[in-house]
Amino acid sequence: MTVDLSVSWLGMTMPNPLYNASGVMCRSVEELERVRLSAAGAVITKSCTLDPREGNPEPRYASTPLGSINSMGLPNAGYRYYFDYARRYPHHAGKPLFLSLSGLSLEDNLTMLEALAVEQLPCLPEINLSCPNVPGKPQLAYDFAATAIALAEISRAWHGPFGVKLPPYFDPVHFVEMAHVLGGYAGLRFITCINSIGNGLVIDVERESTVIRPKQGLGGLGGDYVLPTALANVREFARLLPEKHVIGCGGIRSGKEAFMHILAGATAVQVGTCLHEEGEGAFERILGELTDIMRAKGYHRLEDFRGRLKVC
Ligand code: SIN
């Protein structure tokens, strides 16, 4: 039985729904090229700021038995570097390029979007409203009024389609309130759910110590810890905002979790912790496993089950 993993959305077709989560394998051109030349269906750059940043002090990433904790602090080469990559990117080769923008202020995000608009680079901005790791900077998308102001300004500066990367929400009232905010902006075409679960604390009992240094050891959780929360956010935003696309991110380490995200309503899915641990070979493995699941269930295309999660 033939299985077609392609995804057509926003006027483009990806060969399959899998790509890297921003933050993993995307800080340098060398890393980005590893993703592009892998089995991934798209590429996204590291969340960038106006100027290059070193990020937080090491150690700032740790693997744990259930996933990962990080407080990277947006180490990146500055937006000009990623725009330069986008200029040279083979856009017509069939793997879309997403640019993750994470200005330290709304003005910074507007500056980057205005520069992108002038250049007319054929890539899609994913605006990161949810980095938990810059000391002194709260996650913007936990402030609904500030998010509405940001989206209004962004919509004035950028007339093409764009997306936002959201933090996880945990309360039904917050899903509804944030969906109400997001629903007001037609240019906002996709929502990436979720960023890491911010400000967790992992403790090494032997050393009686935190496992990362920044923020007194607090950091964003990824991997198995976050899968049910990610799925809840994907399902709720897909349900509340059927006119927008939801990109699933969180806890995908095999075809099974990719299947779950798509069943919950995701158009495409990003891989973070697993990609960090395993390298770009993870894409081919996960795609093979997803194909096997679809074949066993008699599904030919992703549309055959996307968003069709039943409530028992
Ligand atoms: C980081 O660089 O701290 C991670 C980015 C993010 O979580 O948004």
Residues whose N, C-alpha, C, O or C-beta is under 5 A from the ligand:
A	BS01	SIN	G23 S71 M72 G73 L74 P75 S130 C131 P132 N133
